C-alpha cells in the first residue's frame, strides 16, 4: 500500500504545482519580465553578444555591476601586484603592501629593489 500512497501524494503535488504555474502565467508582472527577457535575448542574438558582453557594456554605465566596488565596503578592489624575485625566481601576488614575504625581501634587498621587481 505504500507505493499507492506515494503515487497519490505525487499526483496531488503535480496538480498543486500546475495550479500555481497557471496562476503565475496569468501574472502581468511576470509576463512583462518574460517579454523583456525575450527581447534582450533577441538583441543579444542579433548582435552576436553573450551575457558577459552585455554585463561588460552595462558595467561601463554602472561599475557596481562588474564588482568594481564591493557592496560591503563601498570601495574599489585593489589591483593585484605581482613581484618576482630575480635571485630566487619566487613569485608573490598580492593586493596589499603588507605581505610577509615582501617584507622579508625589503629587509634583505631594500625597498627600492623590491619595488623594481614588480611586473
C-alpha positions in Angstrom: 0.0 0.0 0.0 3.0 2.3 0.4 3.5 2.7 -3.3 -0.1 3.8 -3.9 0.2 6.4 -1.2 3.4 7.8 -2.7 1.6 7.8 -6.1 -1.3 9.8 -4.8 0.9 12.3 -3.0 3.0 12.9 -6.1 -0.2 13.3 -8.2 -1.6 15.8 -5.7 1.7 17.7 -5.7 1.7 17.8 -9.5 -1.8 19.2 -9.5 -0.9 21.8 -6.9 2.2 22.9 -8.9 0.2 23.0 -12.1 -2.3 25.3 -10.4 0.5 27.6 -9.1 2.1 27.6 -12.5 -1.2 28.6 -14.1 -1.6 31.5 -11.6 2.0 32.7 -12.4 1.3 32.6 -16.1 -1.6 35.0 -15.5 0.5 37.4 -13.5 1.1 40.6 -15.6 4.4 41.4 -13.8 5.8 38.0 -14.8 4.5 38.5 -18.4 6.3 41.8 -18.6 9.6 40.3 -17.2 9.4 37.3 -19.7 8.8 39.7 -22.6 11.8 41.8 -21.5 14.0 38.7 -21.3 12.8 37.6 -24.7 13.7 41.0 -26.2 17.1 41.1 -24.5 17.9 37.6 -25.8 16.8 38.6 -29.3 19.1 41.6 -29.2 21.9 39.5 -28.0 21.4 37.1 -30.9 21.0 39.9 -33.4 24.3 41.5 -32.3 26.0 38.2 -31.6 26.7 39.1 -27.9 27.0 36.9 -24.9 25.6 37.7 -21.4 29.2 38.5 -20.3 29.5 41.1 -23.2 26.2 42.7 -22.1 27.4 42.9 -18.5 30.6 44.4 -19.6 28.8 47.1 -21.6 26.4 47.8 -18.7 29.4 47.9 -16.4 30.7 51.0 -18.2 27.4 52.6 -17.2 27.2 51.3 -13.7 30.5 49.9 -12.4 28.9 48.1 -9.4 27.6 45.5 -12.0 31.2 44.3 -12.6 32.1 44.1 -9.0 34.3 47.2 -9.3 33.1 48.3 -5.9 32.5 45.9 -3.0 28.9 46.2 -1.8 30.2 45.7 1.8 33.0 48.3 1.9 31.9 50.6 -0.9 35.4 51.0 -2.2 37.1 49.6 -5.3 39.1 46.4 -5.1 42.9 47.0 -5.1 44.7 45.8 -8.2 46.8 42.7 -7.8 50.5 43.3 -7.9 53.0 40.6 -8.9 56.6 40.6 -7.7 59.3 38.2 -9.0 62.5 37.8 -7.0 65.3 37.7 -9.6 67.6 35.9 -7.1 65.3 33.0 -6.3 62.7 33.1 -9.0 60.0 33.2 -6.4 56.7 35.0 -7.3 54.4 36.8 -4.9 50.9 38.0 -5.9 49.3 40.5 -3.5 46.7 43.2 -3.4 48.2 44.9 -0.4 51.7 46.1 0.6 52.0 44.3 4.0 52.9 40.8 2.7 55.2 38.7 4.9 57.5 37.6 2.0 57.6 41.1 0.6 58.6 42.5 4.0 61.4 39.9 4.3 62.6 40.8 0.8 62.5 44.5 1.7 64.6 43.9 4.8 67.2 41.8 2.8 67.4 43.7 -0.5 65.9 47.1 0.2 62.6 48.7 -0.5 63.5 50.2 -3.9 65.0 46.9 -5.2 61.9 45.0 -4.3 59.7 47.7 -5.9 61.6 47.3 -9.1 60.7 43.6 -9.2 57.0 44.4 -9.7 55.8 43.1 -13.0 
